[in-house]
């Protein structure tokens, strides 16, 4: 299972990202007052920042545990009455009551779509959910990162409150990486262990571009958090895809 008990420790382990800077980058595309549907929103870190910045946000995730953490944070931040709502939804079947200006998916949401058919389904659903000229913003961990950096490697973090063992196997033929994670969460004088398996696909920039074009988008690809062209060894790629006028 993905993002079960892991949801309770997810934020404490995601220390490699400057979330404020990431939000500012997305906001550079999204004007004030725009309507946004965020897919694979996780614990709501980006959703909350977008809502605080004056965007009207509907945020969704397939994991009930992640959404529970997101709603808890919304209450704690005093944003219960903000123009922000969380719903459980599969991003491949995104369905909204009204079309939005932007569809957003951050931090590997598209990598968790493990087949070309799944990605194409998401792109079609996003296209159908956008107003004419609306934009789909999403990032992916690059094929270089998943195959060469994470690859068939093992990582260990001996944290004070939560430790983990992370073992990966990358399959070149399927472009899938299987990540076996064992977590050890401190509970008094002892540690509780729980395990999760995560599978991602290393989509290439060329594949994604073809799928976007077929779904009815014009797009630009950038080195993450910039407006610069993608380089071969970039680990994260940002796509900005605009719905073509029909």
C-alpha positions, 0 to 999 in steps of 0.5 A: 500500500502507498501512503498509508501510515507513511502519511503521518511521517511524510512531511518530516521526511520531505526536507529536500524541498523548499516548499515556499520557493516551489509554491512561489514558482507555481504562483508565477504561472497562476494569477491571483483569483484563478481557480486551481484543481490540484491532483495528488495533493498529498498532505496539502502543503502546496494546496494551503500555500496556493489558497493563502496566496488568493487562489481558489483551490480544489485539492484531491488525492487517492489516499484517505490518510494523506487527505486526513493530514491535509484537512488537519493542517487546514484546520490548524492553519485557520483556513477552514473557511478559506476557498479550499476544499479537499476531496478523494479522487483518482487523478486519472478520472478527474471530474469537477463540477465546473471547469478551472483555470489551472490543473496542478500536480506536484512532486512526482504525481505523474510518475506514480501513473505507471503506464502510458495509458494511465498518463494519457487518461490523466492528460485527457481528464485534465484537458476536459477539466480546463477552461479554454486556454487553461493550463496544466502544470506538473513536474516529473522526476526525470528518467535520468534521476529514476534510473541513474540516481535512485536506480538499484540503490539503497538509502538509509536515514537514521533520524531521531524520531523516524528512521527508514531503510529505502531499497530500489530496483529499476527495470530498464525494459518497463522503466519502472522503479520499485521502492521498498521502504521500511520505516521505524517511528519512535513510540516512547522507548520503542520504535514501531515498524511499518513497510510500504512499496512504491512504484514509479515510472520513468517517463521520458520528456519525448513520451510526455510531449507526445501524450500532451500533444495528443490530448490537445495541449501545447507545452513547454518543458523547463528545468524545475523551478526555472524557465530554462531549457531541460538538460540531460542530467536534470533530475526534475522537469517542469511542464507547462501545458496550455489547452489548445483553442478548439 
